[in-house]
Amino acid sequence: MKPFSILLKPVGSACNLKCSYCFYSDHPSGVIAEETVGKMLSSYAKLPFSQKSVALQGGEPLLAPGYVFDALEAYPMMRSLQTNATLITPEIAHRLKKGSWLVGASLDGGEIANRLRCTAGGESATAFENACAGIRLLESADVDYNLLSVVSQANVDNAADVYRYLKSNFKTRFHQYIECTGPCNEITADQWGNFLVALFDEWSKEDAYTISIRLFDSIVSKLVRGEHTQCSLAPRCDGYLVVEYDGSVYPCDFHVHENLCLGNILTHTWEEMLESGVYKKFAAAKTAPLPEKCRACPYVRFCNGDCPRSRRQNKSILCDGWKKFFAHSLEQFKEIIESAP
């Protein structure tokens, strides 16, 4: 069996914020039952591969009841959660440290860059201040964390400023930048290409060996080992499974749709879901239908047609931006690799 990780949404779309670019906000919400968590973890732990990982996401996973965290901490596997950081207290930060959690904290740059991240009452400044305070608590407790920034119309034209703000104001050396391609505040290919070029130029000045940017790490891995570490650039969509609060399972968190439901952990085995025709078709569809123009592109081995969520009529809406970035950066990536200390 090919190893896979689990992305668990313990409260579905429930969240204390109302970010205008959230692709998941119109999905159902609910609280996962203790029995469902136990069944998921006990069956997953028995699978015949050594590296196992469960990530909590949402919505806001810190809204989940304590038994979710208790259950995960009872198993020797990698534990992580993606949070907006606004609900973190000293007690939560202490628990995350004690349980060896890896935390992804969402922040899109400085206050102006975060104007699309709002409280339920529509206050972006409060959401920003609370997120920063939560991240400071993670730092005080020495929790391993990274920063995740959504690249939207709020910050796409200010890549260098976003990068410098995150680098200068927070201790983590791990950044992740995710392009917004819907449902609103969608960026264009030209904006994405310019953002990546500006980000790369700022990063490569002096931080190539000290700051980890997930996308850049994946490109380096592809050049050195021939394998991507970021699923959106990989040739197949089969690296993880999504478990919803009701136990239903899907192949991707961007594709939690009824027609892609693989089954339910309360009624199906992992093997049954992995062997289902729906899953096999979804996993292979990443590169199987690429048009000839894409297959002939010199950069296709780096993007593999881009993430399916960014495609329209089987072509990435960001294609020209990716091309601009790869043309600008690939030779410099090779130089960075060759000059590595």
Secondary structure, 3 states (H helix, E strand, C coil): CCCCEEEECCCECCCCECCCCCCCCCCCECCCCHHHHHHHHHHHHCCCCCCCEEEECCCCHHHCCHHHHHHHHCCCCEEEEEECCCCCCHHHHHHHHHCCCEEEEECCCCCHHHCCCCECCCCHHHHHHHHHHHHHHHHHCCCEEEEEEEECCCCCCCHHHHHHHHHHHCCCCEEEEEECCCCCCCCCHHHHHHHHHHHHHHHHHHCCCCCEEHHHHHHHHHHHHCCCCCHHHCCCCCCEEEECCCCEEECCHHHCCHHHCCEECCCCCHHHHHCCHHHHHHHHCCCCCCCHHHHCCCCHHHHCCCCHHHEECCEECCHHHHHHHHHHHHHHHHHHHHCCC
